[in-house]
């Protein structure tokens, strides 16, 4: 893997390496406009570059969403387990 820590603009492939996500996932986020990018060249198959200034905040938001979802799952699991043990105690 290349050292991309000092680069300002990434290709989709480099952004994938930088974030640990797949290139197709990054490309989908670029296509949908969730990750801002700008075209280099013309035509249908022009290359898109992603400014790291936009990439880092996007992934901070994505990480926060994932962590929140994980907390909700854990809380739901604890509630289910707690309710099951309470129900057991009532039947005994």
C-alpha positions as CSV (number, residue, x, y, z in Angstrom):
1,X,0.0,0.0,0.0
2,X,1.2,3.5,-0.9
3,X,1.8,6.2,1.7
4,X,-1.1,8.5,0.9
5,X,-1.0,10.4,4.2
6,X,0.4,13.6,2.5
7,X,-1.8,13.6,-0.6
8,X,-4.6,16.1,-1.0
9,X,-6.5,14.5,-3.8
10,X,-7.3,10.8,-4.2
11,X,-8.5,8.6,-7.0
12,X,-11.3,6.2,-6.1
13,X,-8.8,3.4,-5.7
14,X,-6.5,5.5,-3.5
15,X,-9.5,6.7,-1.4
16,X,-10.5,3.0,-0.9
17,X,-7.0,2.2,0.3
18,X,-7.0,5.2,2.6
19,X,-10.3,4.4,4.2
20,X,-10.2,0.6,4.1
21,X,-13.4,0.5,2.1
22,X,-13.8,-1.2,-1.3
23,X,-13.3,0.8,-4.5
24,X,-16.8,0.0,-5.6
25,X,-18.2,1.3,-2.3
26,X,-16.3,4.6,-2.7
27,X,-17.3,4.8,-6.4
28,X,-21.0,4.4,-5.4
29,X,-20.7,7.1,-2.8
30,X,-19.0,9.4,-5.3
31,X,-21.7,8.7,-7.9
32,X,-24.5,9.4,-5.5
33,X,-22.9,12.6,-4.5
34,X,-22.5,11.6,-0.8
35,X,-18.7,12.0,-1.2
36,X,-17.9,15.2,-3.2
37,X,-15.5,14.8,-6.1
38,X,-14.5,16.7,-9.2
39,X,-13.8,15.4,-12.8
40,X,-10.4,15.3,-14.4
41,X,-10.7,15.1,-18.1
42,X,-13.7,14.8,-20.3
43,X,-16.0,12.2,-21.6
44,X,-18.0,9.3,-20.0
45,X,-15.0,7.6,-18.5
46,X,-13.2,10.7,-17.0
47,X,-11.4,10.2,-13.8
48,X,-12.8,11.7,-10.6
49,X,-10.6,13.0,-7.8
50,X,-11.7,13.2,-4.2
51,X,-10.4,16.0,-1.9
52,X,-9.3,14.6,1.4
53,X,-10.9,17.6,3.0
54,X,-14.3,16.1,2.0
55,X,-13.3,12.5,2.6
56,X,-12.3,12.7,6.3
57,X,-15.5,14.4,7.6
58,X,-17.7,12.0,5.6
59,X,-16.0,9.0,7.2
60,X,-16.2,10.6,10.6
61,X,-20.0,10.9,10.1
62,X,-20.2,7.3,8.8
63,X,-18.2,6.0,11.8
64,X,-20.5,7.9,14.2
65,X,-23.6,6.4,12.5
66,X,-22.1,2.9,12.8
67,X,-21.1,3.4,16.4
68,X,-24.6,4.7,17.2
69,X,-26.2,1.7,15.4
70,X,-23.9,-0.6,17.4
71,X,-25.0,0.9,20.7
72,X,-28.7,0.6,19.7
73,X,-28.1,-3.1,18.9
74,X,-26.3,-3.7,22.2
75,X,-29.1,-2.0,24.2
76,X,-31.8,-3.9,22.4
77,X,-30.0,-7.2,23.0
78,X,-29.6,-6.3,26.7
79,X,-33.3,-5.4,26.9
80,X,-34.2,-8.7,25.3
81,X,-31.9,-10.7,27.5
82,X,-33.1,-8.8,30.6
83,X,-36.8,-9.3,29.7
84,X,-36.2,-13.0,29.1
85,X,-34.5,-13.5,32.5
86,X,-37.2,-11.5,34.2
87,X,-39.8,-13.7,32.6
88,X,-38.0,-16.8,33.7
89,X,-37.9,-15.5,37.3
90,X,-41.7,-15.1,37.2
91,X,-42.4,-18.6,36.0
92,X,-40.3,-20.3,38.7
